[in-house]
Amino acid sequence: MNTTPIRRASRLNWAVAPSARRNAHSKAQHKAPTRPQKPQRPSPSRRPPPPPQRPIPKPEPILPAHPNYKGPIMSPRLMTFLGVSVLGISAYCGFLYASYSREVSKAQAMNTPTDVSDRYNNTAPTFDAEVEISEKAMRMGSKRAALVRIARGDVLEVSCGTGRNLEYYALGERRGTDDSGRAAILGCRSLTLVDLSPQMVSIAEEKFKSLHPEYEDQEKARLVPVSFRAEDAATVTIAEPVKRHNANGQDLKGPYYDTIVQTMGLCSMPDPVGTLRHLGEITEPQNGRILLLEHGRSHYNWLNRILDNLAPAHADRHGCWWNRDIGAIVKESGLEIVEEKRWHFGTTWRYVLRPRQGSEKS
Ligand SMILES: C[S@@+](CC[C@H](N)C(=O)[O-])C[C@H]1O[C@@H](n2cnc3c(N)ncnc32)[C@H](O)[C@@H]1O
């Protein structure tokens, strides 16, 4: 209770003398602290109206997590990495496109002749190194092997280049079964390799010597004759007609090859249709086969546009028109298609052909 000393004194001691009371009163007057004035409360009638109350927003309802929710899909670190990668790839694509546009303008301004086959005389020493990586990436080794395995009898390879098929030939005849499971004589009785470029032929010959050291022995070399010649495929003939006799001394066959092989050759020659027609004429008419593994136009227009745009520059440098329509060339040659296959967006073509039979010839 906050009673002042005066009141206390008066309540407790009214009986004391008046002088003492006066003293006590003056003391109390002297000591009593001044009470802080309470702010006067406005009477209820004069109070200011309360400020309008803002509606209190309702708290968002917390939805329960979806039972399949497993937290954020990507960590921030992964998102940063992906962002930087996308940026890098976009910059690289931009650079590629700029280089491609520059090369197309250059190629279109060139005046490349149709016949670029002489380029191989200069590129022969580096040819293998140049094609090695792309051939490995495209698994061309197994495609070459599968095609050359079919070769049998007296075999001619045209546009042989540096002899990239040499390791796949089976030298010497043997009994076996063909791809359809029928009994057949397989392997080469003789092998002749020709190419227009003498430089390419000499590399192929060296390669053969290191692959078959047994050919230093003349006796063995005679068993399955192998020869190399610098010659045009468009006019190649059988130098020494392969004549076989039966027991009565009669000729069994004329001046034909049983198998003619060509890989990546149609792109390099000035007259691919005429060359194929000629090869058809020197292939044994009944059972002879022409085996091709070629590269050219694709199934896809976008890729053909790229091949077309850059073709003059590529042909001028490498001696090969990579945008040729191999299917159209084969069709125009009039040879009969036994088998056709394509790989690598349709740019790699494999054909097994045979001469058109007498009555079917146009
Ligand atoms: C792209 S290279 C292919 C070489 C080899 N066949 C291969 O698969 O690696 C083309 C070859 O065809 C040869 N060539 C071009 N025109 C020719 C022709 N009319 N007759 C013979 N060979 C030719 C070139 O000299 C070159 O060696």
The ligand as an SDF file (V2000), in Angstrom:
LIG
                    3D

 27 29  0  0  0  0  0  0  0  0999 V2000
   39.5910  -44.7550 -101.9600 C   0  0  0  0  0  0  0  0  0  0  0  0
   40.8260  -45.7170 -102.6530 S   0  0  0  0  0  0  0  0  0  0  0  0
   40.3470  -47.3080 -102.1430 C   0  0  0  0  0  0  0  0  0  0  0  0
   41.4740  -48.2710 -102.0760 C   0  0  0  0  0  0  0  0  0  0  0  0
   41.1270  -49.6680 -101.6010 C   0  0  0  0  0  0  0  0  0  0  0  0
   40.2830  -50.3530 -102.5090 N   0  0  0  0  0  0  0  0  0  0  0  0
   40.5420  -49.6830 -100.2400 C   0  0  0  0  0  0  0  0  0  0  0  0
   39.4450  -50.2500 -100.0490 O   0  0  0  0  0  0  0  0  0  0  0  0
   41.1560  -49.1560  -99.3080 O   0  0  0  0  0  0  0  0  0  0  0  0
   40.4360  -45.6910 -104.3700 C   0  0  0  0  0  0  0  0  0  0  0  0
   41.4510  -46.3670 -105.2350 C   0  0  0  0  0  0  0  0  0  0  0  0
   40.9090  -46.4700 -106.5390 O   0  0  0  0  0  0  0  0  0  0  0  0
   41.9600  -46.3050 -107.4510 C   0  0  0  0  0  0  0  0  0  0  0  0
   41.3860  -45.9700 -108.7550 N   0  0  0  0  0  0  0  0  0  0  0  0
   40.7650  -44.8430 -109.1080 C   0  0  0  0  0  0  0  0  0  0  0  0
   40.3560  -44.9270 -110.3940 N   0  0  0  0  0  0  0  0  0  0  0  0
   40.7330  -46.1350 -110.8290 C   0  0  0  0  0  0  0  0  0  0  0  0
   40.5940  -46.8140 -112.0620 C   0  0  0  0  0  0  0  0  0  0  0  0
   39.9590  -46.2530 -113.0880 N   0  0  0  0  0  0  0  0  0  0  0  0
   41.0980  -48.0440 -112.1900 N   0  0  0  0  0  0  0  0  0  0  0  0
   41.7250  -48.6350 -111.1500 C   0  0  0  0  0  0  0  0  0  0  0  0
   41.8850  -48.0450 -109.9670 N   0  0  0  0  0  0  0  0  0  0  0  0
   41.3960  -46.8000 -109.7970 C   0  0  0  0  0  0  0  0  0  0  0  0
   42.8100  -45.2210 -106.8210 C   0  0  0  0  0  0  0  0  0  0  0  0
   44.1060  -45.1990 -107.3460 O   0  0  0  0  0  0  0  0  0  0  0  0
   42.7530  -45.6280 -105.3610 C   0  0  0  0  0  0  0  0  0  0  0  0
   43.8000  -46.4690 -105.0470 O   0  0  0  0  0  0  0  0  0  0  0  0
  1  2  1  0
  2  3  1  0
  2 10  1  0
  3  4  1  0
  4  5  1  0
  5  6  1  0
  5  7  1  0
  7  8  2  0
  7  9  1  0
 10 11  1  0
 11 12  1  0
 11 26  1  0
 12 13  1  0
 13 14  1  0
 13 24  1  0
 14 15  1  0
 14 23  1  0
 15 16  2  0
 16 17  1  0
 17 18  1  0
 17 23  2  0
 18 19  1  0
 18 20  2  0
 20 21  1  0
 21 22  2  0
 22 23  1  0
 24 25  1  0
 24 26  1  0
 26 27  1  0
M  CHG  2   2   1   9  -1
M  END
$$$$
